[in-house]
Every structure is written in C-alpha cells, then in structure tokens.
Amino acid sequence: MTTIASLALSLALGAALTTLSPGSASAGGVMGVDAAHCTSGHGPAIQVNVLDLKDRRGQLKLELYPANPTDFMRSDTELLSEGKVFRRVTVEAPVTGEVAMCIRVPHPGRYALLFLHSRRAQDKFDFWQDGVGLRANTRIGRARPSVANAAVEVGGGVAVLDIKTQYLRGLGGFSPSR
C-alpha cells in the first residue's frame, strides 16, 4: 500500500511539475494546473491555443467568468463571495514553442473566458504594456471587451479555441498584431 501511495504521489508531483514548468510548452504540452483535464479529453474544460504573443516575458492568465454582462470581469473576491463562477489559471510565459493552456469548468454550460498576458507579472492589468484576448478574436479597440465576444459553450469534453493576443496599438486601442 505504501509503495502504491508513494508511486501515485511521485506521478502526481511529476505531472504537476511538468504542467507548471515553462519548458512544458516548448515541448508542445498543455500548461496550467488543469492541464490533465485537457490532455485526457475528460472535461469539462477549455483548451486555449494562444497566438501572437508580443514577447515571452511575464505571466499568462486565463480567467473564467459567468457569461453575463453584469459578472464579466468583476472582482474575483466579489464573485466567489456570492458563490458565482470564477477561476484563474496562471503560468509563466514559456521561452519558446507553441502555447496551449487549460482551464477546467465546473460543469457543461456557457462561460465567459478572458486571456491576459501580464508582461511584468503583476496582479493588476497594465493598459500600456499587457495583452488581452477573447474567443471571438475581433478587434477590441478602446471599448471594454463584451461578454458576447468572450462567451464559450462547453460540453462534457474539452472545448478547443485559438485566441489571438491583442496589445495597445496607438489611438485605435487594442488590436491583433496581424
């Protein structure tokens, strides 16, 4: 029994280290504490393939919100204190390779998903430096992102999305690099 328990613990720790290390993305792996939900295909979860990062500095974040205009982008402490859905997965930006992140969802349904590239690894969004992305991949501009552009339907499996990162580009606001 002790051998089985220690083997299970070793495997779990090894999986966690692989999932959380920046090197795992350079090998084409899915990153984040919820990576096993996406790689196993046993969701419900969302896998985000992140495109068009400006650089490989800082942290990458996925944030899950209720899919309604009132709750989208509200304070995590307020949402959690009210018993509403909120989840955040944060990883260090990988030095090289494709970037795929995973976030589990509580049950199948409709959610709002926000991707953030915190280039200086801060808790607060830096309008001048940081990047943002939504499921719809439409230009955000200077307006607050809409919940309609962030909404994702998740079934019992894994919803896979490509999100293009947008950064501030002059007076026009946030837009994709290409």
N, C-alpha and C positions, 0 to 999 in steps of 0.2 A: 504494500500500500504506500509506504514511504517513497519507494522508487517511482511509482506511477505519479504520485503527487509532485515529487521534485522534477520529474520529466515534464509534466504539464506546466509547472511554473517556469522551467527553463524555456520551453517552447513559447509560452505567453510573453516572457520578457524579451526573448529574441525577436518575436513578431512585433512587439511594441517598439523596440529599438530600431528595427528595420523600417517600420512605418514612420517613426518620428524623425529619423535622420535625414538631413538634406541629401545625402548620397542616394537614397532610395529613388528619388525622382530621376536622377541621371541614368539610372538603370531602367527607366520606363515604368516604375512602380507607382501605385496609387499612394498618396500621402495622407496623413492625418490619423487621429486616434480611432476613427471609424473605418479605416481602410479595409478591414476584413469584411465589413458589410458589403462593400462594392466588389471586392475581388472574388468573394464567394458567390455573388449573384443573389444572395438571400437578403434582400432589403427588408423593409422598405428603406431606400437610401437614394441619394443623388450623387452621381459622379460628375465632377466638373473638370473638363479639359480646358485649362487656362491658356489663352493665346495672347500674343502681342504684349508681353511684359516689357516695360521700358528698360529695365535692368534687373539684376539678380540680387538686389540689396533688400534687407529688412525682412518683413513677415508677410505671409499671405493668409487671408482670413475668409472663411465662408460663414455667413450668418443667416439663420433660418428664422423667419417671422410668420405670424398668421397672415394669410393672403387677403387683407382688407386695408383700406387706406388709413384707418384710424391707428392700427397697430404697426404698420410697416415702418421700420426704422425708429420705433420708440425705444426708450431706455430698457436695457435688458433687465435691470432690477425691478422696474415697474411691471413689465410683462410677467416675470417669474413670480412676483408677489401676488399678482392677480390670477395665477395658475394658468397663464397662457403659454403658448409655444414660443420658446426661444432657445436657440442652440448656436454655439460658435465653435468652429474648429480653426485652430491657428497652427501654422507650420513656418519654419524658417524657409526663406526663398532658396531653392536649390541653385547651386552654382552653374550647372549645365543640365541639358536634357529637357524632355517634354515634362510638362507639369499637369498632373492629374490629382485632384483632391476629392475626398469623400466625406459626406455628412449624412448621418442616419436621420430618419424622421420617425416620429412616434407611431404613426400608422398611415396607411394609404390615404391620400387626400390632396388638397390643393394648399400650397405654401408659397411664400414669397422668399426668394433667395437673393442675397447680395454678396458679391465678391469684392474684397478690398485688398489692395497692395499697399501696405504701410511701409514705405521705403525707409523710414527711420525707426521702424519697430516701436511705434508709440501706440498708446491706447486711444488717443484722440485723432480723428481724421484731419490731415493737413491738406487743405484745399489746394495749396500751391504745389505740393510735392506728390501726393498719393494718387493712386489709380483706383478705379471702380469699374465694375462690370455687372451686367444684368443678362438674364436669359434671352431677351429679345435682340440684343446686340444692336439696337438702334442708337443713334447719336443722342446723348443725354443733354448736351448743351449747358445752359445756365440754370435750368429748372431742377427742382427736386425730382429724383427718379420716381416714376409712377409704379404703383403696385401692379398694374396691368403688364408692364414690361418685365417685372420681376417674378411673376406668377409661374409656378411649375406644378404640373399634375404628376403625382407619384402613385404608382400602383403598388402591388405587393413585391415587386422586384426592384431593380435599380434603374432609375431614370438617368440617362447619359446626355449631358449638354456640353456644347462648346461655348465658352464665354470669352469675348474679346475685351481686353482691358482698355479702358479709356482714361486719358490724362487731360489735364487742363491744357488747352491749345489756344492761347490768345483770348481775344474778346468773345469768341464764339462759344467758349465754355469747354466742357468735356466732350471729346470725340475719339474714335478709334484712330490708331496711327495710320491705317491704310484704308 
